[in-house]
Amino acid sequence: MKRVLSVLVAVLFLVAFSSSAFAGANWRAGKKIYKKECMNCHKRGGEAKRLKLNKKTKAGWTKFVNKQQKGSHELLWGELTDAQKKDLLKYFMKYAKDDKSSHLGCG
């Protein structure tokens, strides 16, 4: 009985930790989208101003990603899937000005 319980606990820990590892991988997909799509214009000398991800809060990035895009972002936004937008948002939030984990050495 103890052996069965030990195996069950081990499996539960494995599932719990692997789920959080996979959930954290989405920001990496967002980073790839950012580099491939956004950096075409948002770079030094590009058509648009450089993006500084730490200039908006998490709420600001959420509002930006969820609103209907107009102008230069409209075409790109129409091509992105909802999953890609979520990945991009997760990447933006990683560097948002109110994300404490990205400010190593502070507080």
Contact map, one row per residue, 1 for C-alpha under 8 A:
11111000000000000000000000000000000000000000000000000000000000000000000000000000000000000000000000000000000
11111100000000000000000000000000000000000000000000000000000000000000000000000000000000000000000000000000000
11111110000000000000000000000000000000000000000000000000000000000000000000000000000000000000000000000000000
11111111000000000000000000000000000000000000000000000000000000000000000000000000000000000000000000000000000
11111111100000000000000000000000000000000000000000000000000000000000000000000000000000000000000000000000000
01111111110000000000000000000000000000000000000000000000000000000000000000000000000000000000000000000000000
00111111111000000000000000000000000000000000000000000000000000000000000000000000000000000000000000000000000
00011111111100000000000000000000000000000000000000000000000000000000000000000000000000000000000000000000000
00001111111110000000000000000000000000000000000000000000000000000000000000000000000000000000000000000000000
00000111111111000000000000000000000000000000000000000000000000000000000000000000000000000000000000000000000
00000011111111100000000000000000000000000000000000000000000000000000000000000000000000000000000000000000000
00000001111111110000000000000000000000000000000000000000000000000000000000000000000000000000000000000000000
00000000111111111000000000000000000000000000000000000000000000000000000000000000000000000000000000000000000
00000000011111111100000000000000000000000000000000000000000000000000000000000000000000000000000000000000000
00000000001111111110000000000000000000000000000000000000000000000000000000000000000000000000000000000000000
00000000000111111111000000000000000000000000000000000000000000000000000000000000000000000000000000000000000
00000000000011111111100000000000000000000000000000000000000000000000000000000000000000000000000000000000000
00000000000001111111110000000000000000000000000000000000000000000000000000000000000000000000000000000000000
00000000000000111111111000000000000000000000000000000000000000000000000000000000000000000000000000000000000
00000000000000011111111100000000000000000000000000000000000000000000000000000000000000000000000000000000000
00000000000000001111111110000000000000000000000000000000000000000000000000000000000000000000000000000000000
00000000000000000111111111000000000000000000000000000000000000000000000000000000000000000000000000000000000
00000000000000000011111111000000000000000000000000000000000000000000000000000000000000000000000000000000000
00000000000000000001111111100000000000000000000000000000000000000000000000000000000000000000000000000000000
00000000000000000000111111111000000000000000000000000000000000000000000000000000000000000000000000000000000
00000000000000000000011111111100000000000000000000000000000000000000000000000000000000100110000000000000000
00000000000000000000000111111110000000000000000000000000000000000000000000000000000000111110010000000000000
00000000000000000000000011111111000000000000000000000000000000000000000000000000000000100010000000000000000
00000000000000000000000011111111100000000000000000000000000000000000000000000000000100110000000000000000000
00000000000000000000000001111111110000000000000000000000000000000000000000000000000111111111000000000000000
00000000000000000000000000111111111000000000000000000000000000000000000000000000000000110010000000000000000
00000000000000000000000000011111111100000000000000000000000000000000000000000000000000000000000000000000000
00000000000000000000000000001111111111000000000000000000000000000000000000000000000100010000000000000000000
00000000000000000000000000000111111111100000000000000000000000000000000000000000000000010000000000000000000
00000000000000000000000000000011111111110000000000000000000000000000000000000000000000000000000000000000000
00000000000000000000000000000001111111110000000000000000000000000000000000000000000000000000000000000000000
00000000000000000000000000000000111111110000000000000000000000000000000000010000000000000000000000000000000
00000000000000000000000000000000111111111100000000000000000000000000000000000000000000000000000000000000000
00000000000000000000000000000000011111111110000000000000000000000000000000000000000000000000000000000000000
00000000000000000000000000000000001111111110010000000000000000000000000000000000000000000000000000000000000
00000000000000000000000000000000000001111110011110000000000000000000000000000000000000000000000000000000000
00000000000000000000000000000000000001111111011111100000000000000000000000000000000000000000000000000000000
00000000000000000000000000000000000000111111111111100000000000000000000000000000000000000000000000000000000
00000000000000000000000000000000000000000111110011000000000000000000000000000000000000000000000000000000000
00000000000000000000000000000000000000000011111000000000000000000000000000000000000000000000000000000000000
00000000000000000000000000000000000000011111111111000000000000000000000000000000000000000000000000000000000
00000000000000000000000000000000000000001110111110000000000000000000000000000000000000000000000000000000000
00000000000000000000000000000000000000001110011111000000000000000000000000000000000000000000000000000000000
00000000000000000000000000000000000000001111011111100000000000000000000000000000000000000000000000000000000
00000000000000000000000000000000000000000111010111110000000000000000000000000000000000000000000000000000000
00000000000000000000000000000000000000000110000011111000000000000000000000000000000000000000000000000000000
00000000000000000000000000000000000000000000000001111110000000000000000000000000000000000000000000000000000
00000000000000000000000000000000000000000000000000111111000000000000000000000000000000000001001110000000000
00000000000000000000000000000000000000000000000000011111100000000000000000000000000000000000001110000000000
00000000000000000000000000000000000000000000000000011111100000000000000000000000000000000000000110000000000
00000000000000000000000000000000000000000000000000001111111110000000000000000000000000000000000110000000000
00000000000000000000000000000000000000000000000000000111111110000000000000000000000000000000100111100000000
00000000000000000000000000000000000000000000000000000001111111000000000000000000000000000001100111100000000
00000000000000000000000000000000000000000000000000000001111111100000000000000000000000000000000000000000000
00000000000000000000000000000000000000000000000000000001111111110000000000000000000000000000000000000000000
00000000000000000000000000000000000000000000000000000001111111111000000000000000000000001001100100000000000
00000000000000000000000000000000000000000000000000000000011111111100000000000000000000001000000000000000000
00000000000000000000000000000000000000000000000000000000001111111110000000000000000000000000000000000000000
00000000000000000000000000000000000000000000000000000000000111111110000000000000000000000000000000000000000
00000000000000000000000000000000000000000000000000000000000011111110000000000000000010001000000000000000000
00000000000000000000000000000000000000000000000000000000000001111111000000000000000000000000000000000000000
00000000000000000000000000000000000000000000000000000000000000111111100000000000000000000000000000000000000
00000000000000000000000000000000000000000000000000000000000000000111110001000000000000000000000000000000000
00000000000000000000000000000000000000000000000000000000000000000011111011001000000000000000000000000000000
00000000000000000000000000000000000000000000000000000000000000000001111111000000000000000000000000000000000
00000000000000000000000000000000000000000000000000000000000000000000111111000000000000000000000000000000000
00000000000000000000000000000000000000000000000000000000000000000000011111110000000000000000000000000000000
00000000000000000000000000000000000000000000000000000000000000000000111111111000000000000000000000000000000
00000000000000000000000000000000000000000000000000000000000000000001111111111100000000000000000000000000000
00000000000000000000000000000000000000000000000000000000000000000000000111111110000000000000000000000000000
00000000000000000000000000000000000010000000000000000000000000000000000111111111000000000000000000000000000
00000000000000000000000000000000000000000000000000000000000000000000100011111111000000000000000000000000000
00000000000000000000000000000000000000000000000000000000000000000000000001111111100000000000000000000000000
00000000000000000000000000000000000000000000000000000000000000000000000000111111100000000000000000000000000
00000000000000000000000000000000000000000000000000000000000000000000000000011111110110000000000000000000000
00000000000000000000000000000000000000000000000000000000000000000000000000000111111110000000000000000000000
00000000000000000000000000000000000000000000000000000000000000000000000000000001111111000000000000000000000
00000000000000000000000000000000000000000000000000000000000000000000000000000000111111100000000000000000000
00000000000000000000000000001100100000000000000000000000000000000000000000000001111111110000000000000000000
00000000000000000000000000000100000000000000000000000000000000001000000000000001111111111000000000000000000
00000000000000000000000000000100000000000000000000000000000000000000000000000000011111111100000000000000000
00000000000000000000000001111110000000000000000000000000000000000000000000000000001111111110000000000000000
00000000000000000000000000101110110000000000000000000000000000000000000000000000000111111111000000000000000
00000000000000000000000000100100000000000000000000000000000011001000000000000000000011111111100000000000000
00000000000000000000000001100100000000000000000000000000000000000000000000000000000001111111110000000000000
00000000000000000000000001110110000000000000000000000000000000000000000000000000000000111111111000000000000
00000000000000000000000000000100000000000000000000001000010010000000000000000000000000011111111100000000000
00000000000000000000000000000000000000000000000000000000110010000000000000000000000000001111111100100000000
00000000000000000000000000100000000000000000000000000000000000000000000000000000000000000111111100101100000
00000000000000000000000000000000000000000000000000001100000000000000000000000000000000000011111110100100000
00000000000000000000000000000000000000000000000000001111110010000000000000000000000000000001111111100000000
00000000000000000000000000000000000000000000000000001111110000000000000000000000000000000000001111110000000
00000000000000000000000000000000000000000000000000000000110000000000000000000000000000000000000111110000000
00000000000000000000000000000000000000000000000000000000110000000000000000000000000000000000111111111110000
00000000000000000000000000000000000000000000000000000000000000000000000000000000000000000000000011111111000
00000000000000000000000000000000000000000000000000000000000000000000000000000000000000000000010000111111000
00000000000000000000000000000000000000000000000000000000000000000000000000000000000000000000011000111111000
00000000000000000000000000000000000000000000000000000000000000000000000000000000000000000000000000111111110
00000000000000000000000000000000000000000000000000000000000000000000000000000000000000000000000000011111110
00000000000000000000000000000000000000000000000000000000000000000000000000000000000000000000000000000011111
00000000000000000000000000000000000000000000000000000000000000000000000000000000000000000000000000000011111
00000000000000000000000000000000000000000000000000000000000000000000000000000000000000000000000000000000111
